[in-house]
């Protein structure tokens, strides 16, 4: 009897998805440690414990594999949705937690290594870097600020600009020096001091008129 259920393709089975995830994890380690140019598909296959043919079957090329990794980093860098807030104290705490969690992830060994590899490759391929930067957005923060403005909790004339500026306050002090200048990662307690101050400045600047 005919069925309308879609059949799984060889690369969409649970086993194939696990293999794909294993390849991505292995590639992330190699690209992050050695950079894009120094890593071959043979290296990735050996790191993942699969054949080179398997890596090509899932990703087609080294460039496609690398771009998949970077796209995932960009997507995750946007941060999780923020919780509702009705007071300035709740706003401050939500922004602090969001920023701390986001920076904890951005400053992880795997992430910072991949971002360095992407930055180096971007110098060699400016058009690729332009498309890479176009993937960054602050949608979660932007929508949250727009909701707070509509509710009168904050006064935010341009949520997209405000979200970008707030992110720059923390990343500029804590992430970019590590990414660009290879400075040591600040202890978490020191990062929290910076984040608290960034939140304080932002909330004070956008508090509704009394």
C-alpha positions in Angstrom: 0.0 0.0 0.0 1.5 3.4 -0.9 2.5 5.7 1.9 2.9 9.4 2.0 5.7 9.3 4.7 8.9 10.7 3.5 11.8 8.3 3.2 15.1 9.2 5.0 18.0 9.9 2.7 21.3 8.3 3.5 22.5 11.5 5.1 19.4 12.2 7.1 19.3 9.1 9.3 20.0 9.4 13.0 23.3 7.6 12.4 24.3 10.0 9.7 23.3 13.0 11.8 25.6 11.7 14.6 28.4 11.2 12.1 27.9 14.8 10.8 28.0 16.1 14.4 31.2 14.2 15.1 32.8 15.6 11.9 31.8 19.2 12.9 33.3 18.8 16.4 36.5 17.3 15.0 36.8 20.0 12.3 36.1 22.7 14.9 39.0 21.5 17.0 41.4 21.3 14.1 40.5 24.6 12.5 40.5 26.3 15.8 43.9 25.0 16.7 45.7 25.3 13.4 43.7 27.7 11.2 41.9 27.2 7.9 44.9 27.0 5.6 46.8 24.4 7.6 44.0 21.9 7.9 43.1 19.3 5.2 40.1 17.1 4.8 42.5 14.2 5.7 43.2 15.9 9.0 39.5 16.3 9.7 38.8 12.7 8.8 41.5 11.4 11.0 40.4 13.6 13.9 36.8 12.4 13.5 37.7 8.8 13.0 35.9 8.5 9.7 37.1 8.2 6.1 37.8 11.3 3.9 35.0 10.1 1.6 32.6 10.3 4.5 33.6 13.9 5.2 33.1 14.8 1.6 29.8 13.1 1.5 28.5 15.3 4.3 30.1 18.6 3.3 31.4 18.5 -0.2 34.4 20.6 0.3 36.7 22.0 3.0 35.3 25.5 2.4 31.7 24.3 2.9 32.7 22.5 6.1 34.4 25.6 7.4 31.5 27.9 6.5 29.1 25.5 8.2 31.1 25.8 11.4 31.4 29.5 11.2 27.7 29.9 10.5 26.9 27.9 13.6 29.2 30.1 15.7 27.4 33.2 14.3 24.0 31.8 15.0 24.9 30.8 18.6 26.6 34.1 19.2 23.2 35.9 18.9 22.4 34.7 22.4 19.2 33.1 23.9 15.9 35.0 24.2 15.7 37.2 27.2 13.0 36.8 29.9 10.2 39.3 30.4 11.1 42.2 32.7 8.8 44.7 34.4 11.3 46.8 36.5 14.7 48.3 35.9 16.1 45.8 38.4 14.7 42.9 36.4 16.0 44.5 33.2 19.5 44.8 34.7 19.6 41.2 36.0 18.4 39.8 32.6 21.0 41.8 30.7 23.7 40.7 33.0 22.8 37.0 32.8 22.5 37.2 29.0 25.8 38.9 28.6 27.7 36.7 31.0 26.4 33.5 29.4 27.2 34.8 25.9 30.7 35.8 26.8 31.4 32.5 28.7 30.6 30.7 25.4 32.4 33.2 23.1 35.6 33.0 25.2 35.6 29.2 25.2 38.6 27.5 23.6 36.7 26.1 20.6 34.8 29.2 19.8 37.7 31.7 20.1 39.9 29.4 18.0 37.3 29.3 15.2 36.8 33.0 15.3 40.5 33.6 15.0 40.6 31.2 12.0 37.6 33.1 10.5 39.3 36.4 11.1 42.5 35.3 9.4 40.6 33.9 6.4 38.6 37.1 6.2 41.8 39.1 5.6 42.6 36.8 2.6 39.0 36.9 1.3 37.4 40.3 2.0 34.2 39.4 0.1 33.8 36.3 2.2 34.4 38.3 5.4 31.7 40.8 4.3 29.2 38.0 3.9 30.3 36.6 7.2 29.7 39.9 9.0 26.3 40.2 7.4 25.2 37.1 9.4 25.7 38.8 12.7 22.6 40.3 14.2 21.2 41.2 17.6 17.6 40.0 17.0 17.0 38.5 20.4 18.2 41.6 22.2 16.6 44.0 19.7 13.1 42.4 20.0 13.4 42.4 23.8 14.3 46.1 23.9 11.5 46.9 21.6 9.0 45.1 23.9 10.4 46.9 26.9 10.0 50.3 25.1 6.4 49.4 24.2 5.7 48.5 27.8 7.3 51.7 29.1 9.9 49.9 31.1 12.7 51.4 29.1 12.9 54.3 26.5 14.7 52.9 23.5 14.2 54.9 20.3 16.2 52.5 18.0 16.3 49.0 19.4 18.6 47.7 16.7 21.2 50.4 17.4 20.8 50.1 21.1 21.3 46.3 21.0 24.5 46.6 18.9 25.9 49.3 21.2 25.3 47.3 24.4 26.9 44.3 22.9 29.9 46.4 21.9 30.3 47.6 25.4 31.0 44.1 26.7 32.6 42.5 23.6 34.9 45.5 23.1 36.3 45.2 26.6 36.3 41.4 27.1 36.2 39.6 23.7 38.0 41.6 21.0 41.3 42.0 22.9 41.4 38.2 23.2 40.4 37.6 19.6 42.6 40.2 17.9 45.6 40.7 20.3 45.6 37.2 22.0 45.4 38.9 25.4 44.7 36.5 28.3 41.0 35.9 29.0 40.0 37.8 32.1 38.8 35.7 35.1 35.1 35.3 35.2 34.8 37.5 38.4 36.6 40.3 36.5 34.3 39.9 33.5 31.3 40.2 35.7 32.5 43.5 37.0 32.7 44.8 33.5 29.4 43.4 32.5 27.7 45.0 35.6 29.1 48.4 34.7 28.0 48.1 31.0 24.5 47.2 32.2 24.4 50.0 34.6 25.4 52.6 32.0 23.0 51.2 29.4 20.0 51.0 31.8 20.7 54.5 33.1 20.8 55.9 29.6 17.5 54.3 28.6 15.5 54.6 31.8 12.1 56.2 31.1 11.7 59.9 32.0 10.4 60.3 35.5 
